[in-house]
Amino acid sequence: SFSAPRVSMHTPAPPGGRSVPATEPLLCTCPAWPPAPGRAPPDPSPGAPGGVAQFGSGPAHLETLMGLVAGVAYGVAGAVLGHPLDTIKTQMQAMAAGDRQGTALAVARATGWRGLFRGFSPQLVGAALYGGVVQSTYAGVIAACHQTGLAQPLPGFGGLRPSVVLGSLAAAAVRTVVETPIELVKVRRQVGVEGGWRAAPAFRGAGPTLLRNCGMIGTFFVLVDSATIHAPGLSAMPTLGPLLLGAGAATAGWLVAWPFELVKSRVQ
């Protein structure tokens, strides 16, 4: 869920006065950048004061659990809504260039519209699993780095934080381990190859899958995190803001990852 940003800085107490807790909302909802001399920079981590509530400021085990639940829900919804298009995509990737015209109609005529859901069972299970591990791994890394220098923006990189890069790479690696065998079964069923996983090594295509995941997941989380700094108004918009931000970041992630997705499908 998303909430209005708050400034995340601890104002030094004046002589005889009190300090302002980091969790106390201030009048300014858009933190100044760069910070005033003597003040720590605002923490733009999602879920932390000064950022959009998503990941990062709670205990690592709780953030990991919340990420797992959110990721499973995301994975299931994505599988249900997107599998027919994914089947068409996989068949087009496996075909020669001249055979791709009318793929959807060809699949429907040959197997009925139910053919568009070929390989759905492994996709549903897999999407729930690797959707969960991506979100939980990323959330856990962000929470673990929350009070360290890794959570501070790198100078000259537009607010990019090392913790976001580390979380994305860790999530991509974990997803690759879980996803590759399941994707192998799904792809081979979608293109009508008999034997499923028994006809090929379980981790065939792991290399391009890892490269695809690093590009896709890294781009997504870097853009989402950057938006909490450079476009806090969009991030804080109820419903529409997260929808536009998530859709835009996911589309950019797939554009980066698409060449590796094509290689993965061909290899598997």
C-alpha positions, 0 to 999 in steps of 0.5 A: 500500500502507498501513503503520503510521504513524510520527512525522515530526519531527526532535527537536533534539539535546540538548547533546552528544547526537544528533538523532533522524532523521525516518525513525527510528520512535518509540515513539508511533505517534499524533503529538500535536497540536498539537505541542510548542513548538519542534517542527515539526508532524508531516507527515501526507502519505500516504507520509511518516513520520507518515502512511499510506504512499501518496504524497508523500515520495519523489522527484517523478518516482518518486512520479509513476511509481508513481501512474501504475502504481497508477492504471492498475491501478485504472482497468482493475479499475474498468472491468471490474467496473463497466461493466454498472452504468455502462451502466444508469446512463447509459441511466437518465440519458438517459431520461425519468423515466417510462421508467426502470423496468426499464432493466436488463431492457429492455437485456438483452431488446433486445440480450442481456446483452452489451448491458450491455457496449456502449461497453466498449472506449473505457471500458476504454482511458479508465479506464486513462488517466484513472485513471493521470493522476489518481494520477500528477498528484496524487502528483507535486503532493504530492511537489513540495509535500512540503518547502514550506509548502503541505504544512502544515495550515491553522489552523482547517480540521481539518488540511486541507493546501493541497497536497492541494487543489492536487493534487486540482484539478490531477488533476481538470483533467488527467483532464477533458482526457483523459476528455471525448472518451472519455466522449463516445464511451462515452455515445453508444454506451451510449444507441445514438446513431449516429456516436460522436465524429464526430456531436458536438464532441470536448469536448462536456460538458467544463464539467460534466465538470470540475466533476464531477471537481473535486468527486469527486476533491477530496472523495476525496483530502481525506477520505483525507488527513484520515483519516491525521490523525484516524483513523490506526488505520483507515488502518493496518489491513491490507486492511480499513482501505484498503478501508473508507476508499477505499469511503467516500471514493469514495462521498462523492465521488460524492455531491458530484459526482452532479448534475454527472454527470447534467448531463454525461450529458444534454449528451453 
